[in-house]
Amino acid sequence: MTCPRCLRPVPPGLAACPTCGLQGAQGTTLTTAPQVLAPPVAPPRRLAQALVGLLALGAVVDLLGLLTGWRYAAGIQGLLSDPLADASAVSGVERVYALLGGAQLLTSGCTIVLWLVWQYRTYGAVRDLGAPGLLRYSQGWSVGAWFVPFVNLVRPLRMVDDLWTGADPDLPEHGPLTAGPGSRLVPAWWGAFLLGEVLNRITGRLPGETLEDLHTAALLGMANDLAWLVAGGLALVLVHRLSQRVLAQARVRGRLAVR
């Protein structure tokens, strides 16, 4: 006999399923139920690989920006110490610094788009694998949460944390679900990301009329690049590990779609 709720076998003579506790009709045993196969799930593996590659590229650009910013700040400091010094070298570094800033904008824009698509599809995969009770929000919020003021300070973090706990391969496929421990990687990534956002906004509002202003902006720009570098590195590891958890869960449950 098969339990109609969890589809697990029930020994003859029992009035309740030993797996999920479902009670049968009074005075009878559980009735048989046809075996229903859950549909396969296709986690976005290639999308995750592309996102990891783009995050790695962004980290390289941020590192170059950090090093160039250090040279730029040192050059301005030299002009402050000696106003008669040759400023041509600083001008050359400034042009490279500006080009790297454009490259950072380009890679960041592409990363944002790819991240939203990856998170949306991963959220759907975790939901389809049987962990809707651990996902506090709908799949649409995996994109919308990033664009709602104040909500975007907390909800994206919660949704990624839900993905981590919901993709646990050790979760039972049927019966009550209990969230396991989260990952320290998630809040660390989010903290570095928010720090980068704050520093970016502060740097963008600084005046650039004097050498002192340019020197301060260069130092803050270096701090900003460092925050983005850390956030990008943590995001790279997070995407890789989370994608592996979803794949492992699909394999354990025999629901990994073959492509």
Secondary structure, DSSP 8 states (H G I E B T S, - for coil): -B-TTT--B--TT-SB-TTT--B-STTS------------B---HHHHHHHHHHHHHHHHHHHHHHHHHHHHHHHHHHHHH-TTS--HHHHHHHHHHHHHHHHHHHHHHHHHHHHHHHHHHHHHHHHHTT-GGG--S-TTHHHHTTTSTTGGGTHHHHHHHHHHHHT-TTS-SSS--------THHHHHHHHHHHHHHHHHHHHTS--SSHHHHHHHHHHHHHHHHHHHHHHHHHHHHHHHHHHHHHHHHHHTT-B---
